[in-house]
C-alpha cells in the first residue's frame, strides 16, 4: 500500500483520543445502528441466505486458488472487447500508469467514481502532484474532499459528519472547487443533495476523463461492474471519452453465474437494499456508446503476499460491504480514522497489516484492535473468519512481525513492546510441558489467593485497567477431580 495516514499513531493512542469526542461517538452510534437494523430486515427476507453466503465463500476461495488463470482470461477478454490492460505491482506503478494515461489525453482534470483502490494508492495526491485535479463525485466522498478530511467508513466515508457539519463544509468550501453552495443552504437532506447535484453537474458535462474502481470483474467476458446508490457513478462511466479503472486483482469472479450470487448478497449487506439503484456494467468499448477508450489497471500492491498466507488470504474474499464495521463495538466507539488506513474496522484490522506489512506502529497494533467478539464473522456475506485472522496476525506480531516486499525474501524483525508477552508465552509453554511443575504452581496459586491483586502492575494495566483479574479457585481442578473421584463423591 502507499502508506499510513500521515502522522498516525498506533491504534490504542488514536482510539483513546477518538472516544473522548462526544459528537463523533454520537454520529457513529446513530449511523451504524440505523444501518445495522435495516440490514437485519433485508437479510431476513431471504430463506437461503446461509446458502448464498456459503456459495460466495466457495466462489471466492476457488477464484483465489486459480487467480493466475482467471487474470489471464480477464486480460484476454478485455483486450478482445477493445480495452487495454495494464499491470501494476504496487501503488507507485499504478499512479504512474494512470498519470501517464491522463496526460496522454491532454486533460488536466478527471471525475472519479468512489473507489477504495484509488484511495489505497493515494491516486488523488499523485495526480495533484502532476498538475491534474481529481473531483470526487460520490456525495460522501465529496464531503470528505471539500472538508480536507479522510474517509472513516468503507460504504459511507463521511459517516463521522452530521448534517450541520456538512452544511457548514458546503457553505465554506464549495466555491473553491466550482459552483458555490446556494444562499441560505440549510441542513435538510434534500437541500444538501441538491447543492451537491448542482455543484457536480457542470463537472460531469465538462470532464473528458473518468476514473473508477470496480466491485467485480467477470473473467468470462471482461465485464466490469460498479454498484452504487446515487447515479454519479453512471455519469462518470458513460459521459467521459476516456475511462480508466483501477481494480485490485482479487475483485475477479469467473463467470456471470458467479456474479449473480454477489449481486444478491452485497446490496443487502451494505445498503440493506434488495438491489442497488444503479448497477453499471461495461465490456470494453462500443462505437457511439460510452467512452471511446478504456484502460484497466490491475493492482497487486501486497495482494500476492497476502495470498501466500493460508490463514490470512481469506481477507481477499472481502466484497467491501462494510457489514463488519456496523456491528463492531470497537469501531462504533473509536471511528474509522483511528485505524490509519482507508480500510477501517474489522476488515481493515486484518487487511491493512497484510497489504502493508507489520513494520509500522499502526500496522503492528491493528490486529489487537478487536475484542474478538465474533460479530464481524457472523454478518460477513463471504464468511471471512476475522477473529481467526486477527489471532493469526497477533501471533505474527508477537513472534517478530513480518515485512514483505516484492522481489525480496520475508524478513523478520524484532517486534517492539512484545518482549514481556513472548517471555510469558515461553514460560507457559514450559509449564504445560512439565505436569509436575504445573500442578505445583496451581497449588501455590490457590494457597496464596488471598494475596493476589485485582489488577496487573506495570504494562499489564492496559489489560486489567477495565476488568478484574479472574479469581483463583480455592482448589486446583486436578486436586478436586482426584478428591471427588471425578465428581462422583460430591454429596
N, C-alpha and C positions, 0 to 999 in steps of 0.2 A: 504494500500500500504506500501511499505517498507520505505517510507520517501521521502523528497525532495532531490534534488541535494545538496551535502554538501556545506554549506555556502551561499546558495541562499538568496538574499534579497527579499523584496516584489516586485511585478511586476513593479510598476512605477519606482523604482530605477534601476532595471535591464534593463528595456527598455530604460531609459534615457541614459545609457551607450552604449547600442547597436546602437541607432540611430546615434551616432557620428562616428560609424565605417563605412567609405565610401565603403570599399571593401566588407564588409558583405552586406550592402544595395544593392550594385551593383549585387552581386551574387544572392541574393534573388529576386530582381526585374526581372532579366533576366530569372531565372528558373521558377518562379511562372507564369509569363506572358506567357512564352512558353507553359507550361503545360495547362494553362487556355484556351488558344486559340485552342489547339488540342482537348481538352475535348469538347468544344462547337461544333466543327465539328462532333465529334464522336456521341454525343448525338443527334444532329440534324438529323442523319441518320435514327433514329427510330421514326416512326409516333406515336407509342404507348408508348412513354417514360413516359408520365404522368400516364398512367395506370399501367405501371411496377413499378413506384415509389409508387403509392398507394398500389399496391399489396405487395410490400416489407414492407411498413409500417404496413399493416394489419397482415402479417405473423409474423413479429417481435412482435407486440403487443399481438397477440394470444399466441405465444410461451411463452412470459414473464408472461402472466396471468396463464399459466398452466406449469410453469417451473419445478415444483416438479415432475409432472407426466412424462414429457419428459426426465428429467435427469435420472429417474429410468429406463425408457425404454432404454435410451442410454447405461446405465451400463449393462443392461441385454444383449443388442445386442453385445457390445464389448466383454463381457465375453464369450458369445456363440461362437464368432469368434476367440477365443484363446488369447485375450488380457486381461490385468489386469488393473482394475480401482482403483485409489487412490483419496481420497477426502482431499483437503487442505483448511482449514478455512482462513488462512492468508499466508503472504509471508514467514514467518519463518517456518511454517509447510511444505509449498511447497518446499522450499530449502532443508529442512531436508530430505524429501522423495526422491528428485532427487539425493542428495548426497549419500544417503544410496544405491540407486539403482545402481549408477555408481560404488561405492566401491565394491558392490557385484560381479561385473564383473571382478574385479581385474585390471581395466584400470585406467590410470591417465590422460587421455585426451579425449575430446569429440569434435565433429564437430557440428556446430549449423546452423540451418535454421533461417533466420531473424524472430524474434518473439518479439512482443510488450509485451506479458505477461511475458516472462523471463526477459526482461528489467525492467518491472514494479516491480518485486520482487527482483531484484538485484542478479539473479542467478549466473552470471559470477563471481561476487565478493565472493559469498558464496562458489562456487566450488574452487576458488583460495585459500580461507582460509583453505579448506580441502585438499589442495595439488593436485587439479585437474585442468588442464588447458583447457579452453574452447576456441575454434577457431571459430570466425565468418567467414562465407563463402559467405554471400551476399557482393557484391562489395562495396556498400556504407557503410555497417556495418564494413567491413574490413578496410576501410579508417578511420572510427571513432576509431576502436580499435587500429590500428597501430599509430594513431596520439594522443593516450591517450586523446581522446576528448569525447564529449557527442552528442547523436543524436539530430537533430534540426527539423526533419520533419518526419511524420509518414511513408510516402512512400519512400522518398529519405533522409535518415538520414544525409548524408553529403552534403546537398543542400547548406550549407553555405561555402563550399570549391569550389574554381575554379580549373581548370586543372593544373595550375602551382603549386598550393599548394599541390595538390595530388601527382604530380611528386616528389616534394621535400620530402613528407612523405614517399613515397615508397623507394626512394633512401636512406633515413636516417634510416628507421625503419624495413624494410622487413627482413633484415638479422638477426635481433634479434628474429624473430618469426619463422624462417625457411629459405627457399630458398630466397637469396637476389635478389634485382631488377637487371635486365640486365645492363651491362655497357652502358653508353650513352643514357639512357632512356630519351625520350622526353615527351612532354605533349600532344601528339596526342592521341585521344581516343582509337585507335586501339592498340597502343603500351602499354598504361596503362592497357587496358583489358587483353592483352596477358601476361603482367607481373603478374597480379593477377591470371590468369589462371594457369600459371606455378607454382606460389607460392602455390596455393591451391591444385593442383593435387596430390601432394605427401601426403597431409593430408587426402584427400578423400580415397586414396588407402590404407592408414595405419590405419585409425580410426576403432575401433570396436564398438563405441557407438555414436549414433546420438541423438541430442536434437532438438525438433521443437516446434512450436506452431501449430495453425490451423486457417484457415479462417472460416471454417464451420465444424460442426459435425451433421451428419444425424442420428436422433434418431431411425428411422425406421430400419436401417441396422447396425448401429455402425460404419459407414464410416466417416473418417476424410478427409478434403480437404485442400490442400495448393495450392495457385495460385502464380506464380512468372514469372519473365521475363528472367532469366539468365541460369537456369538449375542447379544451385548449390543446390537448394532445392531437386531436383530429386536425386542428388548424395547422399545427406545426408539421404534421406528417404529410399534408396534402398540398399546401399553398407554396412552399419554397421550391425553387428549381433544383436545389441540391439537398439531399438528406444524408446525414452521417449518423450512424447508430453505433454506440459503444456498449458492448454487451459482454458480461462475464461468460466464460466458456461453460460454466455449469448450468446456464439457462436453457440448455438444449433439451428437446424431447424427440424421440424417434419418429413418431407418426401423428397424424391428425386424430386418430382414435385415442392416443395417449393424452393429447391436448384436452380432449373432452372432459377428462377426469378433473383436471385443474381448473377448467372454466366453471365447474360446479363448486369446488372447494375454496378457491381463492376469494371470490366476492363475498361469500358467506362468512369467511374467517376474518376478512379485513374490514369491509364497509357494512357487513350484515345485510347485504342485498342478495336477491336470488340471482341477479345478473348485473354486471356493471353497465351503467347507462351508455358508455362508449367502449366498444371492443373493436379496435382498429387492427386490421391485418393487411400486410403488403408483401408482395413477392417480386423482388427485383424492380424493374421499371416497365412502364407501358406507354406507348405513344398516345399523347393527348390526355393522359390521366395521371395526375400527381407529378412528383419530381422526375426530371429527366436524367438525373444522375444519383445513384445510390451507392453508398460505401458502408460496409460493415467492418467495424474494428473489433476483433475478438480479443478479449482481455484475459490474461492469466493473472499476473500480479499476486502471486502467492497461492493460487488455487491448486497448482500441480503439487506443491509441497503439502498442502492440506490433504489432497487426495492420497498421498502416500501414507498417511496416518490411518490405520484401520479403524480406530475408535473415533478420531476427530473428523474423519471425512463426511460423516453424516450431516455435519453443518452445511455441506454443499447441497443438501436436498432443499434448503430453505427457499420458499417462493415469495418471501418478503411480505407476508400478510400482516405482520405485527401483532397477531393474537397473543403471543407470549408477553409482549410489553404490557398489554392491557390487563393481564391477570397477575403481574409480578408485584409483590408488595414492596420490593426494593426500588423498582423503577417508579412506582407511584409516589414514593417519598423523596427520592433523590433526583428524579428527572433525567432527561437524556444527556445533557451536557456533561454530567459527571463521568460518563463513560469514555470521553475523549476520542470519540470516533463517530463517523456518520452512521455506524451500526450500533445503536444503543440497546439497552435492555438485555434480556437473557440471551438472545441470539448474538448480540454484539459481544457479550462476555465470552462466547466460545469462538466466534468467527474472527474478530479482530486480532486476538493473540496468535491465531494460526496464520492469518494472512500477513501479519507484520512481524511475527516472531515475538518472543517474550523478553527481549533485551531492554526495553524501557520500563520505567517505574509503573506507568499507567497500564501497560500490557501485562506485566507480571502480576498486577493487582486485580485485573478483571475477573479471572477465574474464581476469586474469592468474593465477588460482588453478588452473592446469592445466599439465600437461606436454605437452598436445596429442598424447598417445599414440594417441588414436582408439579406445580400448577401449569408451568410452561409446557411440560411434556403432554399433559392431559389435553391441552387445547391445540397443540400443533397439528395442522392438517396433513403433514407428511411424517408424523411420528418421530421427530428428532428427539432423542433422549438427552435433553440438555443437561440434566443433573449428572448423568454418566460422563458426558464430555467435560463438564466442569471439574469433576473429581479427577479425571484423567489429566487435565491440564494443571491442576494443583500439584499433582504428583510430579509433573514435568518441571514446574517452577521450583518445588522443594528440592528436587534432585539436582538442580543447577541450571534450569532453563534450557531453551533450545532456540538457537538463532539460525535460520536457514536463508541462504541466498542462492540465486540462480548460478549454476556452474561451480558451486563450491560444496564441500562436504559439510555435514552437520557439525556445528561447533557447540560444545557445552561450556557454559561459563558459570562461575560461582554465582548463586542467587543471593542477593543481599537481603538481610533481615530474616533468613530462614535457618540460621545455624542452630538455634535452640530447637526448632521443630525437627530438624534432621537428627539431632542428638537424642531427642525424645523417642523418635521412631526407631533408632538403633537400639536404645535401651529396651523398648517394648519388644522388639524382635528377639533380643537375647532372653528376656524374661519368659516369653511364651515358648521358647525352645528349651527351657530348663524348668520342668514342672515343680521340682522341689523348691527352687528359688521363688517361683511364682506363688506357691502355697504359703511359704514363709512370709512373703511380702503382704499377701492378703490378710493373714492373721495379725501381722503387726499393724496394718491399717485399721482393722476392726478394733483392736485393743486400745488404739490411740485416737479413736474417732472423736472423742470429746474435745480434743485439742486442735482439730482441723479447722482452718479458716473457711469462711463462706465465700471468699473471693481469692483470686490468684494475685500474687505480688508481681511487681515489675511489668514486663511486656505482656504478661498474662491478663492484665486488667482490661485489655482490649476485648477479650472474650467474656470475662466474668463481670465486667462493669455493668451489664444489663441483665445478668442472670446469676442465680446462686449455683455454686458447685453442687453436683449430686451428692446426697448424703451417703456415707459409707455404712453398709449394714452392720448390725451387731455381730453377725457371724458369717464367715465366707460360705458361699453356696456349696462348695465341696464338703466342708465340715457338716453343714446341715444335712446334705444328702447321705453322708456316712452315718450320722447320728440317728436319722429317722428311717433308715433303710429305704431310701428313695421316696420318702414321703408317706410310706405305709404306716409308720408308727408315729402319727401326729396327734392322736387322740389322748 
